[in-house]
Amino acid sequence: MVASGIAINQIPGVSVQRMAELAQEAERLGFNRCWVCDQGLDCHDIFVTLTAAALQTGSIRLGTGITHPYARHPAVTAAGIASLDELSGGRAFLGLGAGGIDTLSPMGLKRQKPLAAVRETIQIVRALGGGSPVDFDGEVFRLHGAYLDYARCDMEIWVAGRGPRMRALGGGLADGVVFEFVHKDMLAGDIARVRQAAAQQGNRPRICYATMVVVDDRTLDKVRPALFWRLADAPPELRAQLGVSDTDVTAMRQAMASGGFPAVARLIKDDWVRPFVIMGSVEECAAELHRLITDLAIDEFQLPILDMESAPALMATVARMVAVA
């Protein structure tokens, strides 16, 4: 296998202490990275949560999974992640993206110039790690003599995005690019395009592939809601391939508006889920995961944690899958 590590991505709606305990369990099981979501008001404060995790772990890398440039100025984010890095003994990393409608709308925020905003956030975080006063005059953000004396210049930065331009931006500028719940028929081409864009910029980003491993009905039920946005916002040709009609999309949107994720989950068919996840028996999932990691030269596999009760058992199963040669 090619993968150098496995990671978890923690969900919103869970207490800070429980999040920290799960990071501790992930470290015990051999996971090397813990991403913690930053979905606005749906989540506990990202840096409080990461600090709690840092205090209860000793080796696992900890970072935002993902944060965006709109609720905090990038300089404030740079200060936060540098503070975490100091506390954790150099274990922090920064995961960035443009944010989603469900994250930004409750705060009245608009996703303005997302490519420029993410690009400038990367530039600002790295500039502030240089240890000198920074002046910056961008399309979205500005700095005037901004200075941090406790940040490091080689802070690891990852970019997550669903569109080709955001992924290409990450490939050209970041240390890594995250591919989350991508249709498996498209994964190889999407990764190849990022690597091509990166090569044009002289960059060699690592690749993180994130999806659920579904080995039982409970996990399948938990992953259905996570596919809503993927299906509703999918290109028409992909929806046609999956057999998702315009009527299906309308019904899902109405269910989401009236009853939230539990209501929309009841409308999402198994055949719509299967192409986006690794699904089957433990042996079948292990074989598919190994094939994807090897064939696509994936550096890290990320397991989203959608159910805290079953998380330790699933994490242990996935850790064994990745460990087997």
N, C-alpha and C positions, 0 to 999 in steps of 0.2 A: 504494500500500500504506500501511497505518496503522502497522505495526510500527516501533518506534524502535530495536530492537536484536535481536541474536541472542546466544545463550548456549550454553555446553556445561555438562553435569553429569558430573563424573568419577566413575568406578566404584571399588568397593573392590578390594583384592587387587593393587594396583599400587604400585611403589616410589615413595617421596617424590620422588626425582629425576625419574623418568619423568612423574609428575604435573606437576611444575613445567615440564618441557619441553613438555608438551602445552598448558599454559596459555600458554606463550610462542608456540607455533604458532597457537593460537586468536587471540591478539592480532595476530599478523602477518596473519592472514586477515581481520581486521576484526570479530571477535566482541567484544562490549562487556562480557560478563560471564562469569565462570567460577565455577560452583557446585562445591563439593567435598563428596562424601558423608561422612556421619558415622554409619555403621552399626555402632557399637560395636566389638567386637573384630575384625570383618571388615576394618576399615580401619586404615591408619596414622593416627597422631594428627592430628586435624583442624587444630590450630593450627600444628603443625610443618610439615605439608604446605602450608598456606596461606602460611606465612612463606617457605618455599622458593619458592613461586610468586611471591610479592611481590618477592623479591630478583632474579628473572629476568624480570620484566615492568615496564612503565612506565605503562601506561594502563588496562588491563583491570581491571574491578571484580572483587573476590574475596570469596567468602563461603561460609558453611555451607550445604550442600544435601542434606539438612537436618540440623540438630541438634535435640535434644529436651531436656526439662527434668529428666530423671531421673538421668542419670549425673553431672551437675554441678549444683550450685546455680546458679540464674540469675545471681546476683551474680558467680560465677566465670566464667560465660559472658560476662557483660558486660565483665569485665576482659580476657578473652581477645580478644574482638572489638575492644575499644577499643585494645588493644596492637597488633593487626594494622593497625588503621586508622592509628595513629600511624606505624608502620613503612612503610606503603604510601603515605603522603601523602594519606590521606582516601579510599582506594579500597575500604574494607571495607563489607560489608553482612551482615545476619544473616537466615538462613533458618531458620524454626522449624516444628516439627510435634510430634505426640504420640509419635512413635516406633512401631515395629512389634514384633510378637512375636519375630521372628527377631533383632532388635537387642537387646531387653531380656532375653529369657529366659536366654541364656548367663551373664548377670551376676546372675541371680536378682532382677531388678527387675520390678515390676508397674506397669502403666500406670494409676495411680490418679488419679481426677478429671482426665482429660486436658484438658477444656475450661478448667477453672480453672487447671490447671498452665500451659498455654500463655498464657492471658490474663494471669496474674500474671507470667510471664516477660517479656512485652512491657512491662507496667507497671514492673517492676523495672529493666529495661534503660534505659527512658526516664527514670525517676526518677534513676538513678545518673548519667545524662548531664547532669543539671542543675547539678552542681558543688557541691551542698550535702549534708550528712549526711542519710541517709534512714532513717526508721523505717517498717516495713511489716508489717502483720499480716493475712495472707491466709488462705485456706482451706488452702493447701498450703505456702506459704513465708513466712518471717519475716526481717526485717532489724531490727537495732538499732544505729542510728548508723553505718550503712555509708556509705562515702565513696570516691569515685573522683575524682581531680583531673585525669585525662587522657582522659576520655570526652566525646563530644559529644552534645548533646541531640537532634540530628536524624539519628541513626544510622538508616539505611534498614532496615526490618524487613519480611520477607515471611513469609507463612504458607502451608504446604502441608497439605492434608488431603483425605481421600476422602469424608468424611461432610458432609452439608449444614450441620450445626451448627458444625463446625470452620471450614468455608469462610465461613460467615456471620460468625463471630468475626473471621476475618482481614479480611473486607470492612469490618467496622465499626471495627477498631482498627489494622490494619497498613497499610503503604505499598503492599503488593501481595499478590496471591493467586496461587498456582501450581496449575494443573490438569494433572495428569500421567496420561498413558495413559487418558484418558476416552473412553468410547464416543462416536464422533463424532455419532451421532444425539442424544445427550444433552448435548453440549457447549454448544450455544446456550442451552438452558434453564438449565443449571447456572450459566453465567456471568451470565445475566440475574437469577437469584435472588440471587447475590452482590452484584451492583450495586444491586439493590433494597434488600437489607439494609444495604449501605453508605450509601445515600442517606438511609435513616432515621436513621443516626448522623451525618449530615453529612460523610461521608468519601467520597473518590473514589480507590479503590485502583487501581493498575495491574494488568493481567492478563498472566500468563505461561502460555503453553500449551506443554507438554512432551510430545513423543512421538518415536518413531523414524521416520526416513525410510528406507524399504526399497526399494532400487533393484536389489538382486541377491540371489541365494540365500544367500550368506554372511551378509549382514546379517539376512535372514529367520531363519536358524538361530540367530543370536546373540540375536534379540529374543524368541524363543519362551519361554525361561525367565522373562523379565520379565513375561509375561502370566499366569503360574501363579496368583499371588495375586489378580489381577483376576478370573480365571475362577472360582477356587475359592470366593471370598468374594462373588461377584456375587449380587444378589437373584434369587430363583427366576424371576421374570418375564423378567429379562434373559438368564439361562441358557437358558430355553425359547426365546427369540427367536433365540439363537445356535445352538441345537441341542445344548447341553451338558447331558447327562442326569446324574442322581444317580450312576449307575454310572460315568460318565466322571469325575466329581469324586472319587469314592472311589478309582478307579484312579490318578488324578493324585496324590492325597495319599499313597497307598501307594508310588508310584514316588518321590515326593519324600523320603519317610522312609527308603527303602531305598537309593536311588541318587542322591539330590540332584538338582540342576538338569539335568545331562545326561540322566538317566533320564526326568524329567518332560517335558523338551522334546520327546522322541520321541512323546509322546501328544497334543501340542497341534497341532491342524489349522490349515492356512492360513486357512480360512474363519473360524476363531475369532480369528485375529490381525488380519485385515484391517480390521475396524471400529475398532480401537484405534490404528492407525498410519496413516501416509501411505505408500501402497504402489503401485508401478507403474514405468513407465519414468521416466527423469529428467524428461522433458517433462510427463508426467502428474502426477508428484509436485509439480513446480513450480507447475502450474496449481491443484492442490488446495490447496497451502500458501498461495498468494496469495488464493484464494477465502476460506479460513477466516480468515486474518488480516484481510482487508478487511471481510468480512461481520460478523465478531464484534468488530471494533475491538480486536484483540489487540495489546498493547504490546510483547511480547517472545516470541520463539520459542526454546525451549530444546531442544537436541539432546542426548540421553543418549549417553554414550560407553560402549558395551558391549564393544568390541573394540579394543584399543590398536593392533594392527597395521594395521587398515584405517581407523583414525580420521582421520588427516590427509587422506586422499583424500575421505572422506565429508564432513568438515568443509568442505573446499574446494568440494565440490558444493553443499552446503546454503548456503554463503555466496553462491555465484553465484545460487542460486534466489531468495534474499531480496533480493539487490541488483538483480535485473531488475525494471524498472518494469511 
